[in-house]
Every structure is written in structure tokens, then in C-alpha cells.
Amino acid sequence: MTATLYGLDNCDTCRKARNWLKRFGVEHAFIDYRDQRPSPETLLGWKTALGGWEAMINKSSTTWRQLPAPRKTPGSDAEWKLLLREYPQLIRRPLVVTDDGAVSQGFTDNGFKARFGINP
């Protein structure tokens, strides 16, 4: 199984996830979504796979807390896509897409073991 890991190059959790993938020999690519912003179609696909826009957002981030109140309540898919293209760091990370199309967010050792079929 191969994976594409989306996140931020300077994110500690993304680094941990990348190191885990290397350690367990999982072939992967890393995309910093500040450098390569996800397309609107990609964002819609992630929204569907993850259970909605709210599930994709890291509301404990500094970026989220600094947004003006009206920006925190997008009323349509178009507004959400605009917000996440403008502030990709709002997306919970790492976001992992495997070659089978499965999408997940976050990193834990046990979660990745289950996700990539590594026996504990």
C-alpha cells in the first residue's frame, strides 16, 4: 500500500507520521499543502470521506482562533473551499490518502498500525 501524506513541513505531528511510515517501510509521498494547495475538487472529496467540513478543521489552531467570527461559519461549500484554500493550515493534519482511496486524519502509533496493517 502506498500513501500520500498531506500536512505542513514544520508540523511535529506530520514529522512523527512521516518517520513512522519510513520506519515501517510504507511507501509514501509528502505534500505540504501550503506549497501545493488542494484543489476545490480534492477538498470536496476529503469533506465527503471525513464526514463534513467541521470534521476537517483543527479548531484548536492559532489560525482558527484568530479568524474573525464570520469566517468561522461558512454557509456553503464554496465558502468552505475558499477558506481552506486561503488557510490550508486549518485542515487537521496529517491527512492521509492511500492508493485505495481511503482518507484519514491525525496520527497515533496504534492508529497507523491499524490503518496500514502492521501487527503490534
Jmol script that loads the backbone (N, CA, C; Angstrom):
load data "model"
ATOM      1  N   MET A   1       0.850  -1.186   0.000  1.00  0.00           N
ATOM      2  CA  MET A   1       0.000   0.000   0.000  1.00  0.00           C
ATOM      3  C   MET A   1       0.885   1.236   0.000  1.00  0.00           C
ATOM      4  N   THR A   2       0.532   2.185  -0.825  1.00  0.00           N
ATOM      5  CA  THR A   2       1.241   3.462  -0.829  1.00  0.00           C
ATOM      6  C   THR A   2       0.312   4.540  -0.280  1.00  0.00           C
ATOM      7  N   ALA A   3       0.920   5.607   0.216  1.00  0.00           N
ATOM      8  CA  ALA A   3       0.135   6.661   0.841  1.00  0.00           C
ATOM      9  C   ALA A   3       0.664   8.019   0.420  1.00  0.00           C
ATOM     10  N   THR A   4      -0.236   8.986   0.400  1.00  0.00           N
ATOM     11  CA  THR A   4       0.146  10.381   0.253  1.00  0.00           C
ATOM     12  C   THR A   4      -0.248  11.057   1.548  1.00  0.00           C
ATOM     13  N   LEU A   5       0.723  11.695   2.161  1.00  0.00           N
ATOM     14  CA  LEU A   5       0.504  12.364   3.427  1.00  0.00           C
ATOM     15  C   LEU A   5       0.504  13.863   3.157  1.00  0.00           C
ATOM     16  N   TYR A   6      -0.578  14.534   3.533  1.00  0.00           N
ATOM     17  CA  TYR A   6      -0.711  15.976   3.362  1.00  0.00           C
ATOM     18  C   TYR A   6      -0.568  16.629   4.730  1.00  0.00           C
ATOM     19  N   GLY A   7       0.161  17.720   4.773  1.00  0.00           N
ATOM     20  CA  GLY A   7       0.333  18.423   6.028  1.00  0.00           C
ATOM     21  C   GLY A   7       1.229  19.616   5.848  1.00  0.00           C
ATOM     22  N   LEU A   8       1.920  19.964   6.919  1.00  0.00           N
ATOM     23  CA  LEU A   8       2.848  21.083   6.901  1.00  0.00           C
ATOM     24  C   LEU A   8       4.237  20.559   7.235  1.00  0.00           C
ATOM     25  N   ASP A   9       5.219  21.022   6.494  1.00  0.00           N
ATOM     26  CA  ASP A   9       6.582  20.539   6.668  1.00  0.00           C
ATOM     27  C   ASP A   9       7.090  20.769   8.082  1.00  0.00           C
ATOM     28  N   ASN A  10       6.674  21.868   8.715  1.00  0.00           N
ATOM     29  CA  ASN A  10       7.172  22.191  10.053  1.00  0.00           C
ATOM     30  C   ASN A  10       6.275  21.694  11.180  1.00  0.00           C
ATOM     31  N   CYS A  11       5.310  20.850  10.881  1.00  0.00           N
ATOM     32  CA  CYS A  11       4.380  20.317  11.878  1.00  0.00           C
ATOM     33  C   CYS A  11       5.008  19.086  12.557  1.00  0.00           C
ATOM     34  N   ASP A  12       5.098  19.110  13.877  1.00  0.00           N
ATOM     35  CA  ASP A  12       5.686  17.993  14.618  1.00  0.00           C
ATOM     36  C   ASP A  12       4.925  16.689  14.396  1.00  0.00           C
ATOM     37  N   THR A  13       3.611  16.749  14.383  1.00  0.00           N
ATOM     38  CA  THR A  13       2.817  15.538  14.194  1.00  0.00           C
ATOM     39  C   THR A  13       3.030  14.969  12.796  1.00  0.00           C
ATOM     40  N   CYS A  14       3.152  15.837  11.807  1.00  0.00           N
ATOM     41  CA  CYS A  14       3.438  15.373  10.440  1.00  0.00           C
ATOM     42  C   CYS A  14       4.807  14.710  10.375  1.00  0.00           C
ATOM     43  N   ARG A  15       5.774  15.285  11.068  1.00  0.00           N
ATOM     44  CA  ARG A  15       7.112  14.679  11.112  1.00  0.00           C
ATOM     45  C   ARG A  15       7.061  13.297  11.754  1.00  0.00           C
ATOM     46  N   LYS A  16       6.326  13.179  12.846  1.00  0.00           N
ATOM     47  CA  LYS A  16       6.193  11.876  13.509  1.00  0.00           C
ATOM     48  C   LYS A  16       5.562  10.859  12.564  1.00  0.00           C
ATOM     49  N   ALA A  17       4.526  11.287  11.856  1.00  0.00           N
ATOM     50  CA  ALA A  17       3.848  10.377  10.924  1.00  0.00           C
ATOM     51  C   ALA A  17       4.783   9.961   9.795  1.00  0.00           C
ATOM     52  N   ARG A  18       5.530  10.895   9.257  1.00  0.00           N
ATOM     53  CA  ARG A  18       6.477  10.577   8.182  1.00  0.00           C
ATOM     54  C   ARG A  18       7.562   9.617   8.666  1.00  0.00           C
ATOM     55  N   ASN A  19       8.081   9.871   9.862  1.00  0.00           N
ATOM     56  CA  ASN A  19       9.093   8.971  10.427  1.00  0.00           C
ATOM     57  C   ASN A  19       8.520   7.578  10.661  1.00  0.00           C
ATOM     58  N   TRP A  20       7.276   7.499  11.111  1.00  0.00           N
ATOM     59  CA  TRP A  20       6.621   6.209  11.331  1.00  0.00           C
ATOM     60  C   TRP A  20       6.522   5.458  10.006  1.00  0.00           C
ATOM     61  N   LEU A  21       6.081   6.133   8.964  1.00  0.00           N
ATOM     62  CA  LEU A  21       5.949   5.492   7.653  1.00  0.00           C
ATOM     63  C   LEU A  21       7.297   4.978   7.150  1.00  0.00           C
ATOM     64  N   LYS A  22       8.346   5.769   7.341  1.00  0.00           N
ATOM     65  CA  LYS A  22       9.686   5.323   6.944  1.00  0.00           C
ATOM     66  C   LYS A  22      10.109   4.105   7.755  1.00  0.00           C
ATOM     67  N   ARG A  23       9.923   4.169   9.068  1.00  0.00           N
ATOM     68  CA  ARG A  23      10.332   3.083   9.956  1.00  0.00           C
ATOM     69  C   ARG A  23       9.667   1.763   9.593  1.00  0.00           C
ATOM     70  N   PHE A  24       8.396   1.828   9.197  1.00  0.00           N
ATOM     71  CA  PHE A  24       7.668   0.604   8.873  1.00  0.00           C
ATOM     72  C   PHE A  24       7.657   0.294   7.375  1.00  0.00           C
ATOM     73  N   GLY A  25       8.432   1.036   6.612  1.00  0.00           N
ATOM     74  CA  GLY A  25       8.608   0.734   5.199  1.00  0.00           C
ATOM     75  C   GLY A  25       7.377   0.962   4.338  1.00  0.00           C
ATOM     76  N   VAL A  26       6.548   1.916   4.740  1.00  0.00           N
ATOM     77  CA  VAL A  26       5.357   2.236   3.949  1.00  0.00           C
ATOM     78  C   VAL A  26       5.752   3.288   2.915  1.00  0.00           C
ATOM     79  N   GLU A  27       5.616   2.930   1.647  1.00  0.00           N
ATOM     80  CA  GLU A  27       5.941   3.866   0.577  1.00  0.00           C
ATOM     81  C   GLU A  27       4.959   5.036   0.636  1.00  0.00           C
ATOM     82  N   HIS A  28       5.515   6.246   0.583  1.00  0.00           N
ATOM     83  CA  HIS A  28       4.642   7.415   0.701  1.00  0.00           C
ATOM     84  C   HIS A  28       5.262   8.641   0.052  1.00  0.00           C
ATOM     85  N   ALA A  29       4.409   9.591  -0.206  1.00  0.00           N
ATOM     86  CA  ALA A  29       4.813  10.911  -0.675  1.00  0.00           C
ATOM     87  C   ALA A  29       4.282  11.912   0.338  1.00  0.00           C
ATOM     88  N   PHE A  30       4.971  13.019   0.474  1.00  0.00           N
ATOM     89  CA  PHE A  30       4.523  14.078   1.375  1.00  0.00           C
ATOM     90  C   PHE A  30       4.246  15.334   0.571  1.00  0.00           C
ATOM     91  N   ILE A  31       3.112  15.948   0.833  1.00  0.00           N
ATOM     92  CA  ILE A  31       2.754  17.205   0.172  1.00  0.00           C
ATOM     93  C   ILE A  31       2.437  18.242   1.248  1.00  0.00           C
ATOM     94  N   ASP A  32       3.207  19.310   1.241  1.00  0.00           N
ATOM     95  CA  ASP A  32       2.938  20.430   2.136  1.00  0.00           C
ATOM     96  C   ASP A  32       1.841  21.255   1.476  1.00  0.00           C
ATOM     97  N   TYR A  33       0.670  21.312   2.100  1.00  0.00           N
ATOM     98  CA  TYR A  33      -0.418  21.982   1.411  1.00  0.00           C
ATOM     99  C   TYR A  33      -0.395  23.497   1.498  1.00  0.00           C
ATOM    100  N   ARG A  34       0.672  24.040   1.995  1.00  0.00           N
ATOM    101  CA  ARG A  34       0.887  25.481   1.810  1.00  0.00           C
ATOM    102  C   ARG A  34       1.544  25.708   0.457  1.00  0.00           C
ATOM    103  N   ASP A  35       2.419  24.765   0.064  1.00  0.00           N
ATOM    104  CA  ASP A  35       3.125  24.875  -1.215  1.00  0.00           C
ATOM    105  C   ASP A  35       2.268  24.397  -2.383  1.00  0.00           C
ATOM    106  N   GLN A  36       1.514  23.336  -2.163  1.00  0.00           N
ATOM    107  CA  GLN A  36       0.633  22.769  -3.196  1.00  0.00           C
ATOM    108  C   GLN A  36      -0.777  22.706  -2.622  1.00  0.00           C
ATOM    109  N   ARG A  37      -1.482  23.788  -2.746  1.00  0.00           N
ATOM    110  CA  ARG A  37      -2.826  23.870  -2.155  1.00  0.00           C
ATOM    111  C   ARG A  37      -3.763  22.876  -2.829  1.00  0.00           C
ATOM    112  N   PRO A  38      -4.571  22.185  -2.019  1.00  0.00           N
ATOM    113  CA  PRO A  38      -5.509  21.220  -2.604  1.00  0.00           C
ATOM    114  C   PRO A  38      -6.541  21.922  -3.485  1.00  0.00           C
ATOM    115  N   SER A  39      -6.909  21.252  -4.566  1.00  0.00           N
ATOM    116  CA  SER A  39      -7.909  21.815  -5.473  1.00  0.00           C
ATOM    117  C   SER A  39      -9.277  21.799  -4.789  1.00  0.00           C
ATOM    118  N   PRO A  40     -10.202  22.620  -5.273  1.00  0.00           N
ATOM    119  CA  PRO A  40     -11.554  22.593  -4.718  1.00  0.00           C
ATOM    120  C   PRO A  40     -12.180  21.197  -4.799  1.00  0.00           C
ATOM    121  N   GLU A  41     -11.919  20.466  -5.886  1.00  0.00           N
ATOM    122  CA  GLU A  41     -12.469  19.117  -6.042  1.00  0.00           C
ATOM    123  C   GLU A  41     -11.884  18.169  -5.001  1.00  0.00           C
ATOM    124  N   THR A  42     -10.582  18.312  -4.731  1.00  0.00           N
ATOM    125  CA  THR A  42      -9.932  17.483  -3.709  1.00  0.00           C
ATOM    126  C   THR A  42     -10.535  17.769  -2.344  1.00  0.00           C
ATOM    127  N   LEU A  43     -10.730  19.050  -2.025  1.00  0.00           N
ATOM    128  CA  LEU A  43     -11.332  19.418  -0.745  1.00  0.00           C
ATOM    129  C   LEU A  43     -12.726  18.813  -0.597  1.00  0.00           C
ATOM    130  N   LEU A  44     -13.519  18.844  -1.661  1.00  0.00           N
ATOM    131  CA  LEU A  44     -14.861  18.243  -1.604  1.00  0.00           C
ATOM    132  C   LEU A  44     -14.781  16.738  -1.364  1.00  0.00           C
ATOM    133  N   GLY A  45     -13.824  16.073  -2.008  1.00  0.00           N
ATOM    134  CA  GLY A  45     -13.646  14.640  -1.799  1.00  0.00           C
ATOM    135  C   GLY A  45     -13.267  14.325  -0.372  1.00  0.00           C
ATOM    136  N   TRP A  46     -12.355  15.115   0.195  1.00  0.00           N
ATOM    137  CA  TRP A  46     -11.966  14.909   1.588  1.00  0.00           C
ATOM    138  C   TRP A  46     -13.147  15.158   2.513  1.00  0.00           C
ATOM    139  N   LYS A  47     -13.914  16.196   2.233  1.00  0.00           N
ATOM    140  CA  LYS A  47     -15.098  16.511   3.058  1.00  0.00           C
ATOM    141  C   LYS A  47     -16.046  15.321   3.094  1.00  0.00           C
ATOM    142  N   THR A  48     -16.300  14.731   1.947  1.00  0.00           N
ATOM    143  CA  THR A  48     -17.203  13.587   1.865  1.00  0.00           C
ATOM    144  C   THR A  48     -16.634  12.397   2.632  1.00  0.00           C
ATOM    145  N   ALA A  49     -15.355  12.128   2.445  1.00  0.00           N
ATOM    146  CA  ALA A  49     -14.724  10.967   3.080  1.00  0.00           C
ATOM    147  C   ALA A  49     -14.619  11.103   4.594  1.00  0.00           C
ATOM    148  N   LEU A  50     -14.480  12.332   5.079  1.00  0.00           N
ATOM    149  CA  LEU A  50     -14.235  12.546   6.500  1.00  0.00           C
ATOM    150  C   LEU A  50     -15.487  12.922   7.290  1.00  0.00           C
ATOM    151  N   GLY A  51     -16.602  13.101   6.620  1.00  0.00           N
ATOM    152  CA  GLY A  51     -17.839  13.364   7.341  1.00  0.00           C
ATOM    153  C   GLY A  51     -18.207  14.823   7.482  1.00  0.00           C
ATOM    154  N   GLY A  52     -17.716  15.663   6.587  1.00  0.00           N
ATOM    155  CA  GLY A  52     -18.136  17.064   6.611  1.00  0.00           C
ATOM    156  C   GLY A  52     -16.981  18.015   6.851  1.00  0.00           C
ATOM    157  N   TRP A  53     -17.258  19.271   6.607  1.00  0.00           N
ATOM    158  CA  TRP A  53     -16.249  20.319   6.752  1.00  0.00           C
ATOM    159  C   TRP A  53     -15.766  20.443   8.188  1.00  0.00           C
ATOM    160  N   GLU A  54     -16.696  20.412   9.122  1.00  0.00           N
ATOM    161  CA  GLU A  54     -16.336  20.597  10.538  1.00  0.00           C
ATOM    162  C   GLU A  54     -15.337  19.544  10.995  1.00  0.00           C
ATOM    163  N   ALA A  55     -15.469  18.322  10.481  1.00  0.00           N
ATOM    164  CA  ALA A  55     -14.567  17.241  10.870  1.00  0.00           C
ATOM    165  C   ALA A  55     -13.150  17.473  10.356  1.00  0.00           C
ATOM    166  N   MET A  56     -13.002  18.280   9.338  1.00  0.00           N
ATOM    167  CA  MET A  56     -11.689  18.527   8.741  1.00  0.00           C
ATOM    168  C   MET A  56     -10.895  19.623   9.438  1.00  0.00           C
ATOM    169  N   ILE A  57     -11.553  20.420  10.266  1.00  0.00           N
ATOM    170  CA  ILE A  57     -10.943  21.630  10.803  1.00  0.00           C
ATOM    171  C   ILE A  57     -10.286  21.404  12.161  1.00  0.00           C
ATOM    172  N   ASN A  58      -9.108  21.973  12.318  1.00  0.00           N
ATOM    173  CA  ASN A  58      -8.412  21.974  13.603  1.00  0.00           C
ATOM    174  C   ASN A  58      -8.806  23.265  14.326  1.00  0.00           C
ATOM    175  N   LYS A  59      -9.824  23.159  15.163  1.00  0.00           N
ATOM    176  CA  LYS A  59     -10.345  24.352  15.830  1.00  0.00           C
ATOM    177  C   LYS A  59      -9.495  24.803  17.010  1.00  0.00           C
ATOM    178  N   SER A  60      -8.481  24.031  17.361  1.00  0.00           N
ATOM    179  CA  SER A  60      -7.589  24.468  18.435  1.00  0.00           C
ATOM    180  C   SER A  60      -6.373  25.208  17.886  1.00  0.00           C
ATOM    181  N   SER A  61      -6.317  25.366  16.571  1.00  0.00           N
ATOM    182  CA  SER A  61      -5.162  26.041  15.961  1.00  0.00           C
ATOM    183  C   SER A  61      -5.211  27.544  16.196  1.00  0.00           C
ATOM    184  N   THR A  62      -4.040  28.126  16.202  1.00  0.00           N
ATOM    185  CA  THR A  62      -3.927  29.580  16.337  1.00  0.00           C
ATOM    186  C   THR A  62      -4.634  30.270  15.174  1.00  0.00           C
ATOM    187  N   THR A  63      -4.483  29.710  13.981  1.00  0.00           N
ATOM    188  CA  THR A  63      -5.106  30.317  12.796  1.00  0.00           C
ATOM    189  C   THR A  63      -6.616  30.394  12.976  1.00  0.00           C
ATOM    190  N   TRP A  64      -7.247  29.297  13.444  1.00  0.00           N
ATOM    191  CA  TRP A  64      -8.694  29.281  13.649  1.00  0.00           C
ATOM    192  C   TRP A  64      -9.102  30.318  14.688  1.00  0.00           C
ATOM    193  N   ARG A  65      -8.380  30.358  15.803  1.00  0.00           N
ATOM    194  CA  ARG A  65      -8.740  31.291  16.877  1.00  0.00           C
ATOM    195  C   ARG A  65      -8.613  32.738  16.435  1.00  0.00           C
ATOM    196  N   GLN A  66      -7.722  33.016  15.479  1.00  0.00           N
ATOM    197  CA  GLN A  66      -7.514  34.393  15.033  1.00  0.00           C
ATOM    198  C   GLN A  66      -8.459  34.820  13.907  1.00  0.00           C
ATOM    199  N   LEU A  67      -9.216  33.885  13.364  1.00  0.00           N
ATOM    200  CA  LEU A  67     -10.161  34.250  12.309  1.00  0.00           C
ATOM    201  C   LEU A  67     -11.285  35.103  12.875  1.00  0.00           C
ATOM    202  N   PRO A  68     -11.761  36.066  12.108  1.00  0.00           N
ATOM    203  CA  PRO A  68     -12.937  36.820  12.546  1.00  0.00           C
ATOM    204  C   PRO A  68     -14.148  35.877  12.614  1.00  0.00           C
ATOM    205  N   ALA A  69     -15.039  36.130  13.519  1.00  0.00           N
ATOM    206  CA  ALA A  69     -16.201  35.256  13.743  1.00  0.00           C
ATOM    207  C   ALA A  69     -16.964  34.902  12.465  1.00  0.00           C
ATOM    208  N   PRO A  70     -17.225  35.847  11.562  1.00  0.00           N
ATOM    209  CA  PRO A  70     -17.978  35.489  10.351  1.00  0.00           C
ATOM    210  C   PRO A  70     -17.267  34.443   9.474  1.00  0.00           C
ATOM    211  N   ARG A  71     -15.942  34.419   9.505  1.00  0.00           N
ATOM    212  CA  ARG A  71     -15.189  33.439   8.690  1.00  0.00           C
ATOM    213  C   ARG A  71     -15.287  32.031   9.279  1.00  0.00           C
ATOM    214  N   LYS A  72     -15.643  31.935  10.568  1.00  0.00           N
ATOM    215  CA  LYS A  72     -15.721  30.634  11.239  1.00  0.00           C
ATOM    216  C   LYS A  72     -17.034  29.908  10.980  1.00  0.00           C
ATOM    217  N   THR A  73     -17.936  30.555  10.264  1.00  0.00           N
ATOM    218  CA  THR A  73     -19.235  29.935   9.997  1.00  0.00           C
ATOM    219  C   THR A  73     -19.589  30.010   8.510  1.00  0.00           C
ATOM    220  N   PRO A  74     -18.758  29.379   7.663  1.00  0.00           N
ATOM    221  CA  PRO A  74     -19.079  29.395   6.234  1.00  0.00           C
ATOM    222  C   PRO A  74     -20.449  28.764   5.994  1.00  0.00           C
ATOM    223  N   GLY A  75     -21.199  29.358   5.106  1.00  0.00           N
ATOM    224  CA  GLY A  75     -22.561  28.900   4.879  1.00  0.00           C
ATOM    225  C   GLY A  75     -22.739  27.978   3.682  1.00  0.00           C
ATOM    226  N   SER A  76     -21.671  27.747   2.926  1.00  0.00           N
ATOM    227  CA  SER A  76     -21.819  26.924   1.730  1.00  0.00           C
ATOM    228  C   SER A  76     -20.495  26.203   1.439  1.00  0.00           C
ATOM    229  N   ASP A  77     -20.580  25.213   0.566  1.00  0.00           N
ATOM    230  CA  ASP A  77     -19.363  24.519   0.143  1.00  0.00           C
ATOM    231  C   ASP A  77     -18.370  25.500  -0.471  1.00  0.00           C
ATOM    232  N   ALA A  78     -18.873  26.446  -1.254  1.00  0.00           N
ATOM    233  CA  ALA A  78     -17.997  27.422  -1.907  1.00  0.00           C
ATOM    234  C   ALA A  78     -17.218  28.238  -0.873  1.00  0.00           C
ATOM    235  N   GLU A  79     -17.894  28.646   0.208  1.00  0.00           N
ATOM    236  CA  GLU A  79     -17.225  29.428   1.244  1.00  0.00           C
ATOM    237  C   GLU A  79     -16.194  28.584   2.000  1.00  0.00           C
ATOM    238  N   TRP A  80     -16.528  27.313   2.259  1.00  0.00           N
ATOM    239  CA  TRP A  80     -15.568  26.414   2.920  1.00  0.00           C
ATOM    240  C   TRP A  80     -14.341  26.207   2.039  1.00  0.00           C
ATOM    241  N   LYS A  81     -14.557  25.954   0.760  1.00  0.00           N
ATOM    242  CA  LYS A  81     -13.428  25.739  -0.146  1.00  0.00           C
ATOM    243  C   LYS A  81     -12.533  26.977  -0.196  1.00  0.00           C
ATOM    244  N   LEU A  82     -13.138  28.140  -0.252  1.00  0.00           N
ATOM    245  CA  LEU A  82     -12.379  29.382  -0.266  1.00  0.00           C
ATOM    246  C   LEU A  82     -11.557  29.531   1.015  1.00  0.00           C
ATOM    247  N   LEU A  83     -12.177  29.262   2.157  1.00  0.00           N
ATOM    248  CA  LEU A  83     -11.494  29.371   3.443  1.00  0.00           C
ATOM    249  C   LEU A  83     -10.300  28.416   3.518  1.00  0.00           C
ATOM    250  N   LEU A  84     -10.503  27.164   3.112  1.00  0.00           N
ATOM    251  CA  LEU A  84      -9.433  26.174   3.223  1.00  0.00           C
ATOM    252  C   LEU A  84      -8.349  26.349   2.170  1.00  0.00           C
ATOM    253  N   ARG A  85      -8.678  26.943   1.059  1.00  0.00           N
ATOM    254  CA  ARG A  85      -7.635  27.249   0.071  1.00  0.00           C
ATOM    255  C   ARG A  85      -6.822  28.457   0.547  1.00  0.00           C
ATOM    256  N   GLU A  86      -7.476  29.380   1.234  1.00  0.00           N
ATOM    257  CA  GLU A  86      -6.778  30.545   1.755  1.00  0.00           C
ATOM    258  C   GLU A  86      -5.936  30.186   2.990  1.00  0.00           C
ATOM    259  N   TYR A  87      -6.472  29.299   3.834  1.00  0.00           N
ATOM    260  CA  TYR A  87      -5.798  28.889   5.070  1.00  0.00           C
ATOM    261  C   TYR A  87      -5.712  27.365   5.145  1.00  0.00           C
ATOM    262  N   PRO A  88      -4.869  26.742   4.332  1.00  0.00           N
ATOM    263  CA  PRO A  88      -4.797  25.273   4.350  1.00  0.00           C
ATOM    264  C   PRO A  88      -4.329  24.725   5.695  1.00  0.00           C
ATOM    265  N   GLN A  89      -3.662  25.547   6.500  1.00  0.00           N
ATOM    266  CA  GLN A  89      -3.199  25.089   7.805  1.00  0.00           C
ATOM    267  C   GLN A  89      -4.356  24.807   8.763  1.00  0.00           C
ATOM    268  N   LEU A  90      -5.581  25.182   8.387  1.00  0.00           N
ATOM    269  CA  LEU A  90      -6.754  24.856   9.207  1.00  0.00           C
ATOM    270  C   LEU A  90      -7.127  23.374   9.124  1.00  0.00           C
ATOM    271  N   ILE A  91      -6.670  22.692   8.088  1.00  0.00           N
ATOM    272  CA  ILE A  91      -7.013  21.280   7.904  1.00  0.00           C
ATOM    273  C   ILE A  91      -6.266  20.456   8.945  1.00  0.00           C
ATOM    274  N   ARG A  92      -7.011  19.625   9.692  1.00  0.00           N
ATOM    275  CA  ARG A  92      -6.375  18.734  10.673  1.00  0.00           C
ATOM    276  C   ARG A  92      -5.331  17.892   9.966  1.00  0.00           C
ATOM    277  N   ARG A  93      -4.223  17.693  10.634  1.00  0.00           N
ATOM    278  CA  ARG A  93      -3.126  17.001   9.978  1.00  0.00           C
ATOM    279  C   ARG A  93      -2.502  15.956  10.877  1.00  0.00           C
ATOM    280  N   PRO A  94      -1.805  15.049  10.239  1.00  0.00           N
ATOM    281  CA  PRO A  94      -1.697  14.857   8.808  1.00  0.00           C
ATOM    282  C   PRO A  94      -2.975  14.274   8.233  1.00  0.00           C
ATOM    283  N   LEU A  95      -3.196  14.552   6.985  1.00  0.00           N
ATOM    284  CA  LEU A  95      -4.298  13.950   6.243  1.00  0.00           C
ATOM    285  C   LEU A  95      -3.644  12.908   5.339  1.00  0.00           C
ATOM    286  N   VAL A  96      -4.133  11.672   5.418  1.00  0.00           N
ATOM    287  CA  VAL A  96      -3.516  10.567   4.693  1.00  0.00           C
ATOM    288  C   VAL A  96      -4.505  10.002   3.688  1.00  0.00           C
ATOM    289  N   VAL A  97      -4.052   9.874   2.438  1.00  0.00           N
ATOM    290  CA  VAL A  97      -4.838   9.253   1.382  1.00  0.00           C
ATOM    291  C   VAL A  97      -4.027   8.062   0.871  1.00  0.00           C
ATOM    292  N   THR A  98      -4.615   6.877   0.927  1.00  0.00           N
ATOM    293  CA  THR A  98      -3.921   5.694   0.429  1.00  0.00           C
ATOM    294  C   THR A  98      -4.377   5.383  -0.987  1.00  0.00           C
ATOM    295  N   ASP A  99      -3.609   4.512  -1.646  1.00  0.00           N
ATOM    296  CA  ASP A  99      -3.893   4.226  -3.052  1.00  0.00           C
ATOM    297  C   ASP A  99      -5.247   3.573  -3.273  1.00  0.00           C
ATOM    298  N   ASP A 100      -5.881   3.073  -2.208  1.00  0.00           N
ATOM    299  CA  ASP A 100      -7.233   2.516  -2.333  1.00  0.00           C
ATOM    300  C   ASP A 100      -8.308   3.598  -2.200  1.00  0.00           C
ATOM    301  N   GLY A 101      -7.874   4.863  -2.020  1.00  0.00           N
ATOM    302  CA  GLY A 101      -8.806   5.982  -1.931  1.00  0.00           C
ATOM    303  C   GLY A 101      -9.262   6.321  -0.528  1.00  0.00           C
ATOM    304  N   ALA A 102      -8.861   5.530   0.472  1.00  0.00           N
ATOM    305  CA  ALA A 102      -9.267   5.802   1.857  1.00  0.00           C
ATOM    306  C   ALA A 102      -8.584   7.067   2.361  1.00  0.00           C
ATOM    307  N   VAL A 103      -9.333   7.853   3.127  1.00  0.00           N
ATOM    308  CA  VAL A 103      -8.837   9.120   3.658  1.00  0.00           C
ATOM    309  C   VAL A 103      -8.967   9.090   5.176  1.00  0.00           C
ATOM    310  N   SER A 104      -7.913   9.527   5.865  1.00  0.00           N
ATOM    311  CA  SER A 104      -7.974   9.629   7.325  1.00  0.00           C
ATOM    312  C   SER A 104      -7.165  10.836   7.772  1.00  0.00           C
ATOM    313  N   GLN A 105      -7.387  11.242   9.014  1.00  0.00           N
ATOM    314  CA  GLN A 105      -6.671  12.386   9.565  1.00  0.00           C
ATOM    315  C   GLN A 105      -6.086  12.026  10.911  1.00  0.00           C
ATOM    316  N   GLY A 106      -4.996  12.704  11.252  1.00  0.00           N
ATOM    317  CA  GLY A 106      -4.377  12.524  12.548  1.00  0.00           C
ATOM    318  C   GLY A 106      -3.327  11.422  12.535  1.00  0.00           C
ATOM    319  N   PHE A 107      -2.565  11.364  13.630  1.00  0.00           N
ATOM    320  CA  PHE A 107      -1.542  10.338  13.760  1.00  0.00           C
ATOM    321  C   PHE A 107      -1.486   9.822  15.181  1.00  0.00           C
ATOM    322  N   THR A 108      -1.546   8.517  15.301  1.00  0.00           N
ATOM    323  CA  THR A 108      -1.172   7.799  16.517  1.00  0.00           C
ATOM    324  C   THR A 108      -0.486   6.524  16.058  1.00  0.00           C
ATOM    325  N   ASP A 109       0.397   6.013  16.884  1.00  0.00           N
ATOM    326  CA  ASP A 109       1.101   4.786  16.533  1.00  0.00           C
ATOM    327  C   ASP A 109       0.111   3.653  16.275  1.00  0.00           C
ATOM    328  N   ASN A 110      -0.815   3.438  17.206  1.00  0.00           N
ATOM    329  CA  ASN A 110      -1.791   2.356  17.042  1.00  0.00           C
ATOM    330  C   ASN A 110      -2.730   2.596  15.867  1.00  0.00           C
ATOM    331  N   GLY A 111      -3.109   3.843  15.657  1.00  0.00           N
ATOM    332  CA  GLY A 111      -3.977   4.165  14.535  1.00  0.00           C
ATOM    333  C   GLY A 111      -3.315   3.858  13.204  1.00  0.00           C
ATOM    334  N   PHE A 112      -2.044   4.215  13.077  1.00  0.00           N
ATOM    335  CA  PHE A 112      -1.322   3.925  11.841  1.00  0.00           C
ATOM    336  C   PHE A 112      -1.087   2.421  11.687  1.00  0.00           C
ATOM    337  N   LYS A 113      -0.816   1.709  12.784  1.00  0.00           N
ATOM    338  CA  LYS A 113      -0.643   0.261  12.702  1.00  0.00           C
ATOM    339  C   LYS A 113      -1.907  -0.378  12.143  1.00  0.00           C
ATOM    340  N   ALA A 114      -3.061   0.053  12.633  1.00  0.00           N
ATOM    341  CA  ALA A 114      -4.336  -0.482  12.153  1.00  0.00           C
ATOM    342  C   ALA A 114      -4.554  -0.066  10.692  1.00  0.00           C
ATOM    343  N   ARG A 115      -4.282   1.174  10.391  1.00  0.00           N
ATOM    344  CA  ARG A 115      -4.517   1.710   9.037  1.00  0.00           C
ATOM    345  C   ARG A 115      -3.672   1.011   7.992  1.00  0.00           C
ATOM    346  N   PHE A 116      -2.425   0.669   8.357  1.00  0.00           N
ATOM    347  CA  PHE A 116      -1.501   0.079   7.372  1.00  0.00           C
ATOM    348  C   PHE A 116      -1.251  -1.415   7.586  1.00  0.00           C
ATOM    349  N   GLY A 117      -2.057  -2.026   8.447  1.00  0.00           N
ATOM    350  CA  GLY A 117      -1.985  -3.472   8.626  1.00  0.00           C
ATOM    351  C   GLY A 117      -0.686  -3.970   9.240  1.00  0.00           C
ATOM    352  N   ILE A 118      -0.134  -3.192  10.166  1.00  0.00           N
ATOM    353  CA  ILE A 118       1.081  -3.587  10.868  1.00  0.00           C
ATOM    354  C   ILE A 118       0.673  -4.247  12.172  1.00  0.00           C
ATOM    355  N   ASN A 119       1.110  -5.477  12.385  1.00  0.00           N
ATOM    356  CA  ASN A 119       0.768  -6.184  13.638  1.00  0.00           C
ATOM    357  C   ASN A 119       1.591  -5.630  14.785  1.00  0.00           C
ATOM    358  N   PRO A 120       0.907  -5.338  15.904  1.00  0.00           N
ATOM    359  CA  PRO A 120       1.615  -4.766  17.063  1.00  0.00           C
ATOM    360  C   PRO A 120       2.636  -5.721  17.669  1.00  0.00           C
TER     361      PRO A 120
END
end "model"
wireframe off; spacefill off
backbone 0.3
color backbone group
